[in-house]
């Protein structure tokens, strides 16, 4: 017989009645009922009830919840059956119990609480090894493993080759700060942890590999968010030679939808919508639209241009129709206005109810002609209402997007058991930085639509790129592009963003050099693993699907990272701490 177990705690049924078995696991619960003591024994696979008779009680005096034990005994039919668990038809009469690992009498928190939200997150992260014993969190990590297996199977079916790229790389302008690693052998020089394997995967295409992928660790020194893990994350990184945008979108659709269909609980809409970036910003106020929300933003600037309403003068005005919104009380709109100011940075929110006579905060400024134009533009009818946001174009768009999202939640318009996907395409190649200079809007290695002609002849802010995102339920889950594989176009594209050819040679020397040696057209993308698992698991916080996450301040409370190091360690890498 095996030293620790013959079966796991989730597999015994009536078919094993009469067998002598060994089980090992954690003591989840101890119930002392006088002459009998019942123990719920748990492992990764389930729970089995153990009966300890009165003459065995001296052997379990040191038992505490969450200690590990080995139980040997006979399988019998359970008197009070539990139909909720697979082992609910049987129980084990213990002949022997051995403690394998002691546990302190007082735990930092109740591990098997159904609501881990009741426990402070910093405490959960400090004792993450205990937190991971919670069934919900534990199952999230097991789900992650299954999702990764499915993704690999899907990529293998599509003839992709898994190749690992370096972790110690060079610094690259990917849009976030690099994590730098000082070199001991080369004083004053630094490696950078890769924000993405961008250059390496392009070089693999130059090297003649037709289709590459890996589950790649990526590192970005950026602020944490609920849907973004601080410091490090994983993505399905892939690239394809002799490929167009449509080829990549087809791979994304196949792999992502098949993964959701296999693991997500809910309805997966088969159609993946394709929405140009500018249209997405106009209709939804974001390039990450939640298409479960039926509300649409409309630009009504022209309608207000000639009205005697100074608050909207010389401003972009966005409007959202709320079906049957006239039935909402004034307090609903007051609360929404407060939210727009405090959470979204709006100067205020205007609204009207469409009744026999208009009512609301700006009803008196709406002329009969303007009313008719608004009803037509927004396809509104009696009993609807309209909310308005006015600001400069960029702010009005962003605030309207936030209001649309909040209305979807407050009006309960969003089906939480539905997954809707879309591709956002035709991103602008460039944008204006805060300093007023031209900067890359997205991925600097993307091919501009129109190639060199566009770079030479067009206003940079009017150039579109072959860049695309995949979005699900308001979350960006993948980003990619057709790559700029032409050396001359690459130099020109970076020149517009303020880089000289020497800068390009220095920062991207490998790519610059490789593009002189027969580079195939290539394209790729990178779905985010953590975010996909978060959506499938229906978690609102990405830390719930990562085994050992960092907290909101990018600290690992369990391991104590980041931490100070000794002067000798600093001397070895030629670093001095500035006081």
URFEN-V431563 format. One record per residue. N is the residue number from 1. RES is the residue in one letter. PSI is psi in radians with two decimals (999 if undefined). OMEGA is omega in whole degrees, 0 to 359 (999 if undefined). D_FIRST is the distance of its C-alpha to the first C-alpha in Angstrom with 1 decimal. Layout:
BEGIN
n-><N,N>
res-><RES,RES>
psi-><PSI,PSI>
omega-><OMEGA,OMEGA>
d_first-><D_FIRST,D_FIRST>
END
This chain:
BEGIN
n-><1,2,3,4,5,6,7,8,9,10,11,12,13,14,15,16,17,18,19,20,21,22,23,24,25,26,27,28,29,30,31,32,33,34,35,36,37,38,39,40,41,42,43,44,45,46,47,48,49,50,51,52,53,54,55,56,57,58,59,60,61,62,63,64,65,66,67,68,69,70,71,72,73,74,75,76,77,78,79,80,81,82,83,84,85,86,87,88,89,90,91,92,93,94,95,96,97,98,99,100,101,102,103,104,105,106,107,108,109,110,111,112,113,114,115,116,117,118,119,120,121,122,123,124,125,126,127,128,129,130,131,132,133,134,135,136,137,138,139,140,141,142,143,144,145,146,147,148,149,150,151,152,153,154,155,156,157,158,159,160,161,162,163,164,165,166,167,168,169,170,171,172,173,174,175,176,177,178,179,180,181,182,183,184,185,186,187,188,189,190,191,192,193,194,195,196,197,198,199,200,201,202,203,204,205,206,207,208,209,210,211,212,213,214,215,216,217,218,219,220,221,222,223,224,225,226,227,228,229,230,231,232,233,234,235,236,237,238,239,240,241,242,243,244,245,246,247,248,249,250,251,252,253,254,255,256,257,258,259,260,261,262,263,264,265,266,267,268,269,270,271,272,273,274,275,276,277,278,279,280,281,282,283,284,285,286,287,288,289,290,291,292,293,294,295,296,297,298,299,300,301,302,303,304,305,306,307,308,309,310,311,312,313,314,315,316,317,318,319,320,321,322,323,324,325,326,327,328,329,330,331,332,333,334,335,336,337,338,339,340,341,342,343,344,345,346,347,348,349,350,351,352,353,354,355,356,357,358,359,360,361,362,363,364,365,366,367,368,369,370,371,372,373,374,375,376,377,378,379,380,381,382,383,384,385,386,387,388,389,390,391,392,393,394,395,396,397,398,399,400,401,402,403,404,405,406,407,408,409,410,411,412,413,414,415,416,417,418,419,420,421,422,423,424,425,426,427,428,429,430,431,432,433,434,435,436,437,438,439,440,441,442,443,444,445,446,447,448,449,450,451,452,453,454,455,456,457,458,459,460,461,462,463,464,465,466,467,468,469,470,471,472,473,474,475,476,477,478,479,480,481,482,483,484,485,486,487,488,489,490,491,492,493,494,495,496,497,498,499,500,501,502,503,504,505,506,507,508,509,510,511,512,513,514,515,516,517,518,519,520,521,522,523,524,525,526,527,528,529,530,531,532,533,534,535,536,537,538,539,540,541,542,543,544,545,546,547,548,549,550,551,552,553,554,555,556,557,558,559,560,561,562,563,564,565,566,567,568,569,570,571,572,573,574,575,576,577,578,579>
res-><X,X,X,X,X,X,X,X,X,X,X,X,X,X,X,X,X,X,X,X,X,X,X,X,X,X,X,X,X,X,X,X,X,X,X,X,X,X,X,X,X,X,X,X,X,X,X,X,X,X,X,X,X,X,X,X,X,X,X,X,X,X,X,X,X,X,X,X,X,X,X,X,X,X,X,X,X,X,X,X,X,X,X,X,X,X,X,X,X,X,X,X,X,X,X,X,X,X,X,X,X,X,X,X,X,X,X,X,X,X,X,X,X,X,X,X,X,X,X,X,X,X,X,X,X,X,X,X,X,X,X,X,X,X,X,X,X,X,X,X,X,X,X,X,X,X,X,X,X,X,X,X,X,X,X,X,X,X,X,X,X,X,X,X,X,X,X,X,X,X,X,X,X,X,X,X,X,X,X,X,X,X,X,X,X,X,X,X,X,X,X,X,X,X,X,X,X,X,X,X,X,X,X,X,X,X,X,X,X,X,X,X,X,X,X,X,X,X,X,X,X,X,X,X,X,X,X,X,X,X,X,X,X,X,X,X,X,X,X,X,X,X,X,X,X,X,X,X,X,X,X,X,X,X,X,X,X,X,X,X,X,X,X,X,X,X,X,X,X,X,X,X,X,X,X,X,X,X,X,X,X,X,X,X,X,X,X,X,X,X,X,X,X,X,X,X,X,X,X,X,X,X,X,X,X,X,X,X,X,X,X,X,X,X,X,X,X,X,X,X,X,X,X,X,X,X,X,X,X,X,X,X,X,X,X,X,X,X,X,X,X,X,X,X,X,X,X,X,X,X,X,X,X,X,X,X,X,X,X,X,X,X,X,X,X,X,X,X,X,X,X,X,X,X,X,X,X,X,X,X,X,X,X,X,X,X,X,X,X,X,X,X,X,X,X,X,X,X,X,X,X,X,X,X,X,X,X,X,X,X,X,X,X,X,X,X,X,X,X,X,X,X,X,X,X,X,X,X,X,X,X,X,X,X,X,X,X,X,X,X,X,X,X,X,X,X,X,X,X,X,X,X,X,X,X,X,X,X,X,X,X,X,X,X,X,X,X,X,X,X,X,X,X,X,X,X,X,X,X,X,X,X,X,X,X,X,X,X,X,X,X,X,X,X,X,X,X,X,X,X,X,X,X,X,X,X,X,X,X,X,X,X,X,X,X,X,X,X,X,X,X,X,X,X,X,X,X,X,X,X,X,X,X,X,X,X,X,X,X,X,X,X,X,X,X,X,X,X,X,X,X,X,X,X,X,X,X,X,X,X,X,X,X,X,X,X,X,X,X,X,X,X,X,X,X,X,X,X,X>
psi-><2.48,2.56,-0.69,-0.57,2.58,-0.41,2.85,3.06,0.12,0.22,-0.23,2.35,-3.01,-0.38,-0.39,0.12,2.29,-0.33,2.58,2.20,2.88,2.33,2.55,2.51,-2.81,2.46,1.92,-0.67,2.49,2.16,1.92,1.96,0.72,-1.86,-0.35,2.52,2.31,2.36,2.26,1.98,2.20,2.44,-2.90,-0.34,-0.27,-2.82,2.39,2.38,2.32,2.35,2.22,2.03,2.94,-0.64,-0.14,-0.11,-0.52,-0.41,-0.16,0.30,-0.60,0.04,2.34,2.81,2.50,0.10,2.78,2.40,2.78,2.24,2.28,2.30,-3.02,2.43,2.21,2.87,2.39,2.41,-0.93,1.65,2.61,1.79,-0.15,-0.30,2.69,-0.60,0.25,-0.09,-0.24,2.99,2.92,2.21,1.98,2.26,-0.45,2.42,2.20,2.29,2.12,-0.54,2.03,2.77,2.51,2.59,-0.60,2.11,2.67,-0.51,2.89,1.93,-0.70,0.37,2.38,-0.39,1.68,-0.24,-0.33,-0.25,2.37,2.34,-0.65,-0.58,-0.73,-0.72,-0.56,-0.64,0.84,-0.55,-0.50,-0.73,-0.63,-0.20,-0.35,2.33,-0.75,-0.86,-0.74,-0.79,-0.54,-0.71,-0.65,-0.69,-0.74,-0.77,-0.74,-0.67,-0.75,-0.69,-0.76,-0.75,-0.78,-0.72,-0.74,-0.73,-0.65,-0.68,-0.54,0.24,0.55,2.60,2.24,2.14,2.36,2.43,2.85,2.66,-0.70,1.91,-2.83,2.78,2.49,2.41,1.44,0.01,-0.13,2.95,2.52,2.68,2.13,2.49,1.96,2.52,2.23,-0.67,-0.34,1.49,2.34,0.00,2.70,2.50,2.88,2.40,2.36,2.26,-0.47,2.74,0.66,-1.01,-0.67,-0.72,-0.56,-0.67,-0.53,-0.59,-0.71,-0.58,-0.10,0.08,2.28,-0.77,2.07,2.60,2.81,2.72,1.68,2.30,2.37,2.62,2.16,2.24,1.40,2.86,2.50,2.69,2.93,-0.56,0.30,2.18,2.29,2.36,-0.97,2.61,2.98,2.51,2.66,1.75,2.19,2.72,2.61,2.32,2.69,0.84,2.56,3.10,-0.77,-0.61,-0.76,-0.74,-0.62,-0.70,-0.80,-0.82,-0.77,-0.91,-0.84,-0.84,-0.71,-0.63,-0.78,-0.74,-0.59,-0.57,-0.41,2.50,1.97,-3.06,2.25,2.03,2.21,-0.60,2.31,1.98,2.60,2.07,2.14,2.57,-0.87,-0.64,-0.71,-0.74,-0.67,-0.78,-0.55,-0.16,0.28,2.78,0.22,1.11,2.47,1.79,-0.06,-0.39,2.07,-0.17,2.45,2.43,2.40,2.51,2.09,0.45,-0.79,-0.58,-0.58,-0.10,-0.66,0.09,2.64,1.18,1.69,-0.53,-0.41,0.02,2.36,0.58,2.72,2.29,2.14,2.57,2.55,2.17,2.35,1.88,2.30,0.40,-0.27,-0.31,-0.18,2.44,2.86,-0.61,-0.57,-0.78,-0.55,-0.76,-0.67,-0.66,-0.77,-0.73,-0.76,-0.62,-0.87,-0.67,-0.52,-0.11,0.36,2.73,-0.28,-3.13,2.29,2.71,2.70,2.64,2.36,1.72,-2.89,-0.68,2.45,2.49,2.88,-3.13,-0.49,0.36,-0.64,-0.27,-0.17,1.98,2.83,-0.69,-0.74,-0.67,-0.80,-0.73,-0.70,-0.79,-0.69,-0.82,-0.71,0.04,0.80,2.75,3.08,2.48,-0.12,2.98,2.89,2.33,2.57,2.48,2.25,2.24,-2.94,2.87,-0.81,-0.80,-0.74,-0.71,-0.83,-0.77,-0.71,-0.67,-0.72,-0.69,-0.73,-0.79,-0.77,-0.67,-0.70,-0.66,-0.87,-0.57,0.04,0.86,-0.16,2.16,1.90,-0.19,0.34,2.42,2.09,2.28,2.64,2.73,2.25,2.15,3.03,0.88,2.56,2.45,-0.65,2.88,2.90,2.27,3.01,-0.43,-0.02,0.17,2.83,2.28,2.80,2.38,-0.52,-2.05,2.14,-0.21,0.26,2.69,2.20,2.46,2.23,-0.10,-2.49,-0.62,-0.76,-0.72,-0.58,-0.72,-0.33,2.70,2.18,-0.60,-0.11,0.04,2.27,2.72,2.75,1.24,2.61,2.59,2.67,2.30,2.44,2.11,0.66,0.06,2.31,2.10,-0.12,2.62,2.54,-3.07,2.75,2.28,2.61,1.83,0.10,2.19,-0.74,-0.72,-0.65,-0.82,-0.77,-0.73,-0.74,-0.55,-0.72,-0.56,0.16,0.18,2.41,2.93,-0.60,-0.65,-0.78,-0.78,-0.69,-0.82,-0.60,0.77,-0.69,-0.80,-0.80,-0.79,-0.76,-0.55,-0.04,0.04,0.87,1.21,2.22,2.60,2.38,2.78,2.78,-2.99,3.07,1.61,2.45,2.09,-0.86,-0.75,-0.64,-0.79,-0.71,-0.77,-0.80,-0.67,-0.13,0.77,2.58,-0.22,2.20,-0.40,-0.33,-0.14,0.24,2.29,-0.88,1.37,2.85,2.82,-3.00,-0.33,0.33,0.57,2.50,1.76,-0.42,-0.81,-0.20,0.61,2.53,2.80,2.92,2.71,2.94,2.81,-0.62,-0.73,-0.70,-0.71,-0.66,-0.57,0.25,0.76,2.39,2.30,2.20,2.12,999>
omega-><180,185,187,181,173,180,173,187,181,187,184,179,180,180,181,180,181,180,168,187,171,175,174,181,181,177,181,183,175,180,181,182,177,183,181,172,180,178,170,181,187,164,184,189,180,182,174,179,179,175,177,182,185,182,177,190,179,182,183,181,184,180,173,175,179,168,178,182,170,182,174,181,185,178,177,178,183,181,178,188,180,184,184,181,184,182,186,178,187,170,183,171,187,171,181,176,179,177,181,180,181,177,178,181,182,179,179,179,180,187,187,173,181,181,177,178,179,183,178,184,181,178,177,182,177,179,186,178,174,180,181,175,177,188,183,181,179,181,176,181,176,177,178,179,180,179,178,178,179,180,179,178,180,180,177,179,182,173,173,179,180,181,178,178,187,173,175,187,179,179,184,181,182,178,178,178,176,162,184,180,181,180,176,185,183,185,177,179,188,163,170,172,189,171,174,179,191,185,182,182,175,178,175,177,176,182,175,174,188,182,182,167,168,169,195,170,180,188,178,180,183,184,179,171,180,182,181,180,182,173,186,177,181,177,170,184,178,181,184,175,178,186,176,176,182,178,181,180,178,178,178,182,181,187,185,182,179,178,178,181,182,190,185,175,183,181,177,179,186,183,172,183,177,186,174,183,184,177,179,180,181,187,187,179,182,172,175,187,171,186,173,180,184,184,182,177,177,176,182,182,184,181,182,186,185,180,180,181,190,182,181,183,177,178,171,182,178,182,176,176,175,179,180,183,179,180,179,180,180,182,178,182,175,178,179,177,178,178,182,181,187,186,187,178,179,175,180,181,177,182,173,171,180,178,179,169,180,173,179,191,181,184,185,181,184,178,177,180,179,178,181,180,178,181,181,183,184,182,183,180,180,183,172,172,180,173,185,175,180,179,172,192,184,181,181,179,182,181,178,177,178,178,178,180,183,176,178,179,186,181,179,181,189,176,184,178,182,176,178,184,172,170,171,185,176,175,172,179,185,174,175,176,178,180,178,178,178,180,176,180,190,182,184,183,183,177,176,175,185,175,184,180,179,182,182,192,187,167,183,183,178,180,174,178,172,179,185,173,169,185,175,174,177,178,171,181,177,177,180,183,162,188,173,186,182,185,182,178,179,180,181,180,179,178,179,179,173,178,174,177,177,176,181,179,183,185,185,186,182,179,181,181,183,182,175,188,172,182,177,168,182,184,181,180,181,172,179,183,185,184,177,179,180,180,181,179,182,175,178,181,185,180,181,181,178,187,182,182,172,183,184,178,178,177,171,186,180,183,180,180,356,182,176,176,184,178,180,178,178,179,181,182,172,181,174,179,178,183,999>
d_first-><0.0,3.8,6.4,8.6,7.9,6.9,10.7,13.8,16.5,18.8,17.3,16.5,19.4,20.8,19.1,15.7,17.5,16.0,12.3,10.1,8.7,8.3,11.4,13.3,17.0,20.5,22.3,25.0,26.8,26.9,29.0,30.0,31.6,32.5,30.2,27.5,26.1,24.8,22.9,22.8,19.8,20.6,19.3,21.1,20.2,21.3,21.3,19.4,21.1,19.5,21.3,21.7,23.7,26.6,25.0,22.2,24.9,25.5,22.1,23.0,26.5,25.9,24.3,26.6,26.6,25.2,23.0,19.3,16.7,13.0,12.9,10.7,12.6,14.0,15.7,19.4,22.6,24.4,27.8,29.5,28.3,28.6,29.8,29.9,26.2,23.8,21.4,24.6,24.0,21.0,19.8,16.9,17.9,16.3,15.1,14.4,15.7,15.7,18.3,17.4,20.9,24.0,26.8,30.5,31.8,34.5,33.7,36.4,36.3,34.5,31.8,31.3,35.0,36.0,38.9,38.3,42.1,42.4,41.1,43.3,42.3,42.8,40.3,37.8,38.3,38.2,34.7,33.7,30.0,30.1,32.4,30.0,27.5,30.1,29.1,32.4,32.6,28.9,29.6,32.8,31.0,28.5,31.6,33.3,30.6,30.9,34.7,34.6,32.6,35.2,38.0,36.8,36.4,39.9,41.4,39.8,41.3,44.7,44.5,44.2,42.9,40.7,42.3,41.9,45.1,45.8,45.2,47.9,51.0,54.7,56.3,57.3,59.3,56.8,58.2,56.1,55.9,53.8,51.2,52.7,50.9,53.3,53.3,53.1,54.5,57.3,59.0,60.3,58.4,55.5,52.7,52.0,48.7,49.3,50.4,49.4,49.0,52.5,54.3,51.3,50.6,54.3,54.3,51.4,53.8,56.5,54.2,53.8,50.4,51.0,48.4,46.4,43.9,41.4,39.7,42.0,42.0,45.5,47.2,50.3,51.8,52.9,52.9,49.9,50.2,48.0,47.4,47.3,44.9,46.8,46.7,44.1,43.0,41.5,43.3,43.0,45.7,47.2,50.4,52.1,54.9,57.9,57.0,59.1,58.4,57.7,55.0,53.1,53.6,52.2,49.0,48.7,49.2,46.6,43.8,44.4,45.1,42.1,39.8,41.4,41.2,37.5,36.5,39.4,39.9,43.5,46.4,46.9,50.5,50.7,54.0,54.1,57.6,59.6,61.8,64.2,63.9,67.4,66.9,63.7,65.4,68.4,66.4,63.4,64.5,61.5,59.9,56.6,57.7,55.5,56.7,55.2,58.2,61.3,63.9,66.1,68.3,71.9,74.5,77.6,79.5,82.6,82.9,83.4,85.6,88.8,87.8,89.3,86.0,86.0,82.3,81.4,84.2,83.3,79.6,77.0,76.2,73.0,72.5,69.6,70.3,68.3,68.4,69.7,69.8,73.1,71.2,69.4,71.2,72.9,70.2,67.8,70.0,70.7,66.9,66.5,69.4,67.9,64.6,66.6,68.4,65.7,62.7,64.5,67.6,70.1,73.6,73.3,72.7,75.4,75.0,77.0,76.4,78.0,79.8,83.3,84.3,82.2,80.7,78.6,79.0,81.2,82.6,86.1,86.1,85.0,88.1,88.3,88.1,85.1,83.4,84.0,82.6,79.5,78.8,79.2,77.2,74.2,74.6,74.8,76.3,77.3,74.6,72.8,73.0,73.1,72.0,73.7,72.7,75.5,75.1,75.4,73.7,70.5,70.0,71.0,68.5,65.6,66.5,66.9,63.5,62.1,64.1,62.9,59.2,59.9,61.8,58.9,56.7,59.3,60.4,56.9,57.7,54.4,51.7,48.4,46.5,48.6,48.3,51.5,51.9,55.0,56.2,58.8,61.0,64.2,63.7,66.7,66.4,68.0,68.7,70.9,69.3,70.2,72.8,74.4,73.3,71.6,67.9,65.1,63.9,60.5,59.0,61.6,60.4,61.3,64.0,67.1,68.2,71.4,70.4,73.1,75.9,74.4,73.9,77.5,79.3,77.4,77.1,73.7,72.8,73.5,71.2,68.0,64.9,62.3,59.8,57.5,54.9,52.4,52.4,50.2,51.2,53.3,50.9,51.5,48.3,49.6,52.6,54.1,57.2,59.0,59.4,62.7,62.5,66.2,67.2,70.7,69.5,66.8,69.5,71.8,69.1,68.2,72.0,72.6,69.9,71.7,69.9,72.0,71.0,70.4,67.9,66.1,66.0,64.7,62.1,61.0,62.0,59.2,59.9,63.6,63.4,61.0,63.3,65.8,63.6,63.3,61.2,60.0,60.5,57.2,55.7,52.5,50.9,48.1,46.2,44.8,41.0,40.9,43.7,42.3,39.0,41.0,43.0,40.2,38.3,41.6,41.7,45.1,43.9,42.4,40.5,38.2,36.7,36.4,33.4,35.5,39.1,42.2,44.4,47.9,49.4,47.1,45.2,41.5,41.2,37.6,38.2,41.9,43.4,46.1,46.8,49.4,49.0,50.6,54.1,52.7,50.5,53.6,55.7,53.3,53.9,57.6,57.4,59.5,58.9,62.1,62.8>
END
